[in-house]
């Protein structure tokens, strides 16, 4: 009797356990209705609503209808950008798990940089499905596709753009919505964003590499908060107080500055994790953004390298300005021009670079500045340097 009762109890227990497990497993079984959906572009099935419009209206040469006309040689342009919501409304709920964005034909500063993508069942309550921060697109009229996981159908979708790369006008050639069943969906590579404010400046550090831990992130961050406030105080109190650092695996160079962004090549930083002073050079370019008139690139880069020499904190630092060679000239840029400026600071005017920086802000021609401060043209000063380049 006891044996029978025990067996009955165990049987009931197993049934309950099995039923419970089966119920949980059912949650993981794909919805047949969703799985039967084909992968397709459903943009043309939606009506669109734009929070901002082109001055010539939706049917204008660069009006909103150009965004979804299926032609990547046309574009939608919005002036006086503050933010932009683009809403897509369907008659019946759709399962969207990807979208495509095609860049405009010119001016990459007009590309979206920060945005979120939402879904809604009533057009009032929105669920965030995807977001991107610190995006940059170096190719024109190129289509980029973004993916995310979504198992809910929505009647409304919204592309909400909050920041542009570096302009006051937004543009895009095309935007498309892609229906996709759950089994075909995927996530984009991990994007890690860290924000910090310190010493009266802010940094947004964006890692697009997919590698969660970067051994040089702390070094780059420390150099920024140590040096950039000094550059602001010494060279340009009106410079931007918030900068984006972006680790980009698609960029094959060292680094570049643009707008309020510094982009670092992932491959370069992986191979040179101790090069923190690259931050000094690149953030100096943000300091220099107020220059007026025709300031040649070689002089901009030479000043930035000269400043890196003075303000860099890497120890030990394998980087140095370039020693003089007979084939060099003052417009050799980077370390060549930077060392020439250091020679002037050493032998003629210790504040020369700071005074030159101020003159360029005021629109003074650099040739005139050399004559005013040193009594001779830049070529004559260079010839003097070439005869005795010792620092």
C-alpha positions as CSV (number, residue, x, y, z in Angstrom):
1,X,0.0,0.0,0.0
2,X,2.8,2.4,0.9
3,X,4.6,1.4,-2.3
4,X,1.6,2.1,-4.4
5,X,1.0,5.4,-2.8
6,X,4.6,6.4,-3.3
7,X,4.5,5.4,-6.9
8,X,1.4,7.4,-7.4
9,X,3.0,10.5,-5.7
10,X,6.1,10.2,-7.9
11,X,4.0,9.9,-11.0
12,X,1.9,13.0,-10.2
13,X,5.1,14.9,-9.3
14,X,6.7,13.9,-12.7
15,X,3.6,14.9,-14.5
16,X,3.5,18.3,-12.8
17,X,7.2,18.8,-13.4
18,X,6.9,17.8,-17.1
19,X,3.9,20.0,-17.6
20,X,5.8,22.9,-16.0
21,X,8.8,22.4,-18.2
22,X,6.7,22.0,-21.3
23,X,4.9,25.2,-20.5
24,X,8.2,27.1,-20.2
25,X,9.6,25.5,-23.4
26,X,6.5,26.6,-25.3
27,X,7.6,30.1,-24.7
28,X,10.7,29.4,-26.7
29,X,8.8,27.8,-29.6
30,X,8.6,30.4,-32.5
31,X,5.2,31.7,-33.3
32,X,4.2,29.9,-36.6
33,X,2.4,33.0,-37.8
34,X,5.6,35.1,-37.4
35,X,7.9,32.4,-38.8
36,X,5.8,32.3,-42.0
37,X,6.5,35.9,-42.7
38,X,8.9,36.5,-45.7
39,X,11.9,38.8,-45.5
40,X,10.9,41.8,-47.5
41,X,11.0,45.6,-47.8
42,X,7.6,46.9,-46.6
43,X,8.3,50.6,-46.7
44,X,5.9,51.3,-49.5
45,X,3.0,49.9,-47.4
46,X,3.4,52.6,-44.8
47,X,2.2,56.3,-44.7
48,X,4.9,58.7,-43.4
49,X,4.8,61.6,-41.1
50,X,7.8,64.0,-40.6
51,X,8.3,66.3,-37.6
52,X,10.3,68.7,-39.9
53,X,10.0,69.2,-43.6
54,X,12.1,70.7,-46.4
55,X,11.3,74.4,-47.1
56,X,10.0,73.4,-50.6
57,X,7.5,70.9,-49.1
58,X,7.3,67.1,-49.4
59,X,7.2,67.1,-53.2
60,X,10.1,69.5,-53.5
61,X,13.4,68.5,-55.1
62,X,14.7,67.6,-51.7
63,X,11.4,67.0,-50.0
64,X,10.4,64.2,-47.6
65,X,9.0,62.0,-50.4
66,X,12.6,61.5,-51.7
67,X,13.4,59.5,-48.5
68,X,11.3,56.6,-49.6
69,X,11.2,56.9,-53.4
70,X,13.5,53.9,-54.0
71,X,16.1,56.1,-55.7
72,X,19.4,56.5,-53.9
73,X,20.4,59.4,-56.3
74,X,17.7,61.7,-54.7
75,X,17.7,62.9,-51.1
76,X,15.6,64.4,-48.3
77,X,17.1,67.5,-46.7
78,X,16.0,69.3,-43.5
79,X,17.5,72.7,-42.6
80,X,17.9,74.2,-39.1
81,X,18.1,70.8,-37.5
82,X,17.3,70.4,-33.8
83,X,15.9,66.9,-33.8
84,X,13.9,64.9,-36.3
85,X,11.2,62.2,-35.9
86,X,10.2,60.2,-39.0
87,X,7.1,58.0,-38.4
88,X,5.8,55.1,-40.5
89,X,2.2,54.0,-40.0
90,X,0.8,50.7,-41.3
91,X,-2.9,49.7,-41.7
92,X,-2.1,46.3,-40.0
93,X,0.7,45.4,-37.6
94,X,4.0,44.5,-39.1
95,X,7.1,42.7,-37.7
96,X,10.1,44.9,-38.5
97,X,13.5,43.8,-37.3
98,X,15.9,45.7,-39.6
99,X,16.1,49.0,-41.4
100,X,18.4,50.5,-44.1
101,X,19.8,54.0,-44.3
102,X,21.5,55.4,-47.4
103,X,23.8,58.4,-47.0
104,X,23.4,61.6,-49.0
105,X,25.5,62.6,-52.0
106,X,27.7,65.2,-50.1
107,X,28.7,66.7,-46.8
108,X,29.1,63.8,-44.3
109,X,28.5,66.3,-41.5
110,X,24.8,66.1,-42.3
111,X,24.6,62.4,-41.6
112,X,22.8,61.2,-38.5
113,X,25.1,60.4,-35.6
114,X,22.8,59.5,-32.6
115,X,19.3,58.0,-33.0
116,X,16.7,55.6,-31.6
117,X,14.3,53.4,-33.4
118,X,10.8,52.7,-31.8
119,X,7.7,50.6,-32.3
120,X,4.2,51.5,-31.2
121,X,0.8,49.8,-31.4
122,X,-1.2,53.0,-31.0
123,X,1.1,55.9,-32.1
124,X,1.2,57.2,-28.5
125,X,3.1,54.7,-26.4
126,X,6.5,53.8,-27.9
127,X,8.9,50.9,-27.2
128,X,12.6,51.3,-28.0
129,X,13.8,48.6,-30.3
130,X,17.2,49.9,-31.3
131,X,19.6,52.8,-30.7
132,X,22.9,54.0,-32.0
133,X,25.4,56.6,-30.7
134,X,28.4,58.1,-32.3
135,X,27.9,56.7,-35.8
136,X,29.9,58.0,-38.8
137,X,29.6,57.2,-42.4
138,X,32.6,57.9,-44.7
139,X,31.0,56.9,-48.0
140,X,28.4,58.8,-50.0
141,X,25.3,57.2,-51.4
142,X,26.1,54.0,-49.6
143,X,23.4,51.9,-47.9
144,X,24.0,50.7,-44.4
145,X,21.7,48.0,-42.8
146,X,21.0,47.7,-39.1
147,X,19.5,44.7,-37.3
148,X,17.8,44.0,-33.9
149,X,15.7,41.3,-32.3
150,X,11.9,41.9,-32.3
151,X,9.0,39.5,-31.8
152,X,6.2,42.0,-31.6
153,X,4.2,43.4,-34.5
154,X,3.6,47.2,-34.4
155,X,1.5,49.4,-36.5
156,X,3.8,52.4,-36.0
157,X,7.6,52.7,-36.3
158,X,9.7,55.8,-35.6
159,X,13.2,56.8,-36.5
160,X,14.1,59.5,-34.0
161,X,17.4,61.4,-34.8
162,X,18.8,63.5,-32.0
163,X,22.2,64.5,-33.3
164,X,24.1,65.0,-36.5
165,X,27.7,64.4,-37.2
166,X,28.7,68.0,-37.7
167,X,26.2,70.3,-39.4
168,X,22.9,72.1,-38.9
169,X,21.2,70.3,-41.8
170,X,20.1,66.7,-42.0
171,X,20.1,64.6,-45.2
172,X,19.5,61.1,-46.2
173,X,19.0,59.5,-49.6
174,X,16.8,56.5,-48.5
175,X,15.3,54.8,-45.5
176,X,13.7,51.4,-45.7
177,X,11.9,49.1,-43.3
178,X,12.5,45.4,-43.5
179,X,10.1,42.7,-42.3
180,X,11.9,39.7,-40.9
181,X,10.7,36.5,-39.1
182,X,12.3,35.7,-35.7
183,X,14.5,32.9,-37.0
184,X,16.2,35.3,-39.5
185,X,16.7,38.1,-37.0
186,X,20.1,39.0,-35.6
187,X,21.7,41.6,-33.4
188,X,24.2,44.2,-34.6
189,X,27.7,44.0,-33.0
190,X,27.7,45.2,-29.4
191,X,28.1,49.0,-28.9
192,X,29.4,50.1,-25.6
193,X,29.0,53.7,-24.4
194,X,30.5,55.3,-21.3
195,X,29.9,58.9,-20.3
196,X,31.9,60.9,-17.7
197,X,32.2,64.5,-16.6
198,X,35.3,65.8,-14.8
199,X,37.4,68.9,-14.6
200,X,34.6,70.9,-16.2
201,X,34.6,68.8,-19.4
202,X,32.7,65.8,-20.5
203,X,33.6,62.7,-22.5
204,X,31.4,60.2,-24.3
205,X,33.5,57.1,-25.0
206,X,31.9,54.9,-27.7
207,X,33.3,51.5,-28.5
208,X,32.1,50.1,-31.9
209,X,34.7,47.3,-32.0
210,X,32.5,44.6,-30.4
211,X,35.4,44.0,-27.9
212,X,34.0,44.7,-24.5
213,X,37.3,45.5,-22.7
214,X,39.8,47.9,-24.3
215,X,43.1,48.0,-22.5
216,X,43.8,51.6,-23.7
217,X,40.4,53.1,-22.8
218,X,41.5,54.2,-19.4
219,X,44.7,55.7,-20.8
220,X,42.8,57.7,-23.5
221,X,40.3,58.8,-20.9
222,X,42.9,59.9,-18.4
223,X,44.8,61.9,-21.0
224,X,41.6,63.7,-22.1
225,X,40.7,64.8,-18.5
226,X,44.3,65.7,-17.6
227,X,45.3,67.6,-20.8
228,X,42.2,68.9,-22.5
229,X,41.2,71.3,-19.7
230,X,44.7,72.8,-19.9
231,X,44.4,73.2,-23.7
232,X,41.1,75.0,-23.2
233,X,42.6,77.3,-20.6
234,X,45.8,78.1,-22.5
235,X,44.5,78.3,-26.1
236,X,40.7,78.7,-26.4
237,X,38.4,79.2,-23.4
238,X,35.4,78.9,-25.9
239,X,36.3,75.5,-27.2
240,X,33.7,72.6,-26.9
241,X,33.5,71.2,-23.4
242,X,32.0,67.8,-24.5
243,X,33.8,65.5,-26.9
244,X,33.0,62.0,-28.3
245,X,35.7,59.4,-28.5
246,X,34.8,56.7,-31.0
247,X,36.7,53.4,-31.4
248,X,36.0,52.5,-35.0
249,X,37.0,49.1,-36.6
250,X,36.1,50.4,-40.1
251,X,38.7,53.2,-40.0
252,X,42.2,52.1,-41.1
253,X,44.1,55.2,-40.0
254,X,45.4,56.4,-36.7
255,X,42.8,59.0,-35.6
256,X,41.0,62.1,-36.8
257,X,39.0,65.0,-35.3
258,X,35.8,66.4,-36.8
259,X,33.0,68.4,-35.2
260,X,32.9,67.3,-31.6
261,X,34.2,63.8,-32.4
262,X,37.6,62.1,-32.3
263,X,37.7,58.8,-34.2
264,X,40.4,56.3,-33.3
265,X,41.3,53.4,-35.6
266,X,40.7,50.2,-33.7
267,X,43.6,48.4,-35.4
268,X,46.0,51.2,-34.6
269,X,45.0,51.4,-31.0
270,X,45.2,47.6,-30.6
271,X,48.8,47.7,-31.9
272,X,49.7,50.9,-30.0
273,X,47.8,50.7,-26.7
274,X,50.3,53.0,-24.9
275,X,49.8,55.9,-27.3
276,X,47.6,58.0,-25.0
277,X,49.1,61.3,-26.3
278,X,47.3,60.9,-29.6
279,X,44.5,62.4,-27.6
280,X,46.5,65.6,-27.2
281,X,47.1,66.1,-30.9
282,X,43.4,65.3,-31.9
283,X,41.8,67.4,-29.2
284,X,44.0,70.3,-30.1
285,X,42.2,70.2,-33.4
286,X,39.0,70.9,-31.5
287,X,40.7,73.9,-29.9
288,X,41.7,75.1,-33.4
289,X,38.2,75.1,-34.8
290,X,37.8,78.8,-34.4
291,X,40.6,79.7,-36.8
292,X,39.6,82.3,-39.4
293,X,40.8,83.0,-42.9
294,X,43.0,80.7,-45.0
295,X,45.0,78.6,-42.5
296,X,46.9,75.8,-44.4
297,X,46.5,72.3,-43.1
298,X,50.2,71.8,-42.7
299,X,50.3,74.7,-40.2
300,X,47.3,73.3,-38.3
301,X,48.9,69.9,-38.0
302,X,52.3,71.4,-37.1
303,X,50.8,73.4,-34.2
304,X,49.0,70.2,-33.0
305,X,52.2,68.2,-33.0
306,X,54.0,71.1,-31.2
307,X,51.3,71.1,-28.6
308,X,51.6,67.4,-28.2
309,X,55.3,67.8,-27.5
310,X,54.6,70.3,-24.7
311,X,51.5,68.8,-23.1
312,X,51.9,65.1,-23.7
313,X,51.9,62.9,-20.6
314,X,53.0,59.5,-21.9
315,X,55.9,58.1,-20.0
316,X,57.9,56.7,-21.6
317,X,56.9,58.3,-24.9
318,X,58.3,56.7,-28.1
319,X,56.8,59.5,-30.2
320,X,58.9,62.6,-30.9
321,X,59.1,65.6,-33.3
322,X,61.1,64.9,-36.5
323,X,64.7,65.9,-36.5
324,X,65.7,68.3,-39.3
325,X,66.7,66.9,-42.6
326,X,67.9,68.8,-45.7
327,X,65.0,67.7,-47.8
328,X,62.5,69.1,-45.2
329,X,60.7,72.4,-45.6
330,X,58.6,74.5,-43.2
331,X,55.3,73.2,-44.8
332,X,56.3,69.6,-44.2
333,X,53.4,69.4,-41.6
334,X,53.1,67.4,-38.4
335,X,56.5,66.8,-36.7
336,X,58.5,68.7,-39.3
337,X,56.6,71.9,-38.8
338,X,56.1,71.2,-35.1
339,X,59.9,71.0,-34.5
340,X,60.4,74.2,-36.5
341,X,57.9,76.0,-34.2
342,X,59.7,74.5,-31.2
343,X,63.0,75.9,-32.5
344,X,61.4,79.4,-32.8
345,X,60.1,79.0,-29.2
346,X,63.6,78.0,-28.0
347,X,65.6,80.6,-29.9
348,X,63.3,83.6,-30.6
349,X,60.0,83.7,-28.7
350,X,59.0,81.2,-26.1
351,X,55.3,82.2,-26.5
352,X,55.3,82.1,-30.3
353,X,52.9,79.2,-30.8
354,X,50.4,80.6,-28.3
355,X,50.6,84.0,-29.9
356,X,50.3,82.4,-33.4
357,X,47.2,80.5,-32.3
358,X,45.6,83.7,-31.1
359,X,46.5,85.5,-34.3
360,X,44.8,82.8,-36.4
361,X,41.7,83.1,-34.3
362,X,41.7,86.8,-35.2
363,X,42.1,86.2,-38.9
364,X,45.7,87.4,-39.1
365,X,47.6,85.9,-42.1
366,X,50.3,83.6,-40.8
367,X,52.8,85.1,-43.3
368,X,52.1,88.6,-41.9
369,X,52.4,87.2,-38.4
370,X,55.9,85.9,-39.0
371,X,57.0,89.2,-40.3
372,X,55.4,91.1,-37.4
373,X,56.8,89.0,-34.7
374,X,60.1,87.8,-36.1
375,X,61.0,90.5,-38.5
376,X,61.3,88.2,-41.6
377,X,59.2,85.9,-43.8
378,X,58.6,82.3,-42.8
379,X,61.0,81.2,-45.6
380,X,63.9,83.3,-44.3
381,X,63.2,82.1,-40.7
382,X,63.2,78.5,-42.0
383,X,66.5,79.1,-43.8
384,X,68.0,80.3,-40.5
385,X,66.6,77.2,-38.8
386,X,68.1,74.9,-41.5
387,X,71.6,76.4,-40.9
388,X,71.5,75.6,-37.1
389,X,68.5,73.3,-36.2
390,X,69.7,72.5,-32.7
391,X,67.0,72.8,-30.1
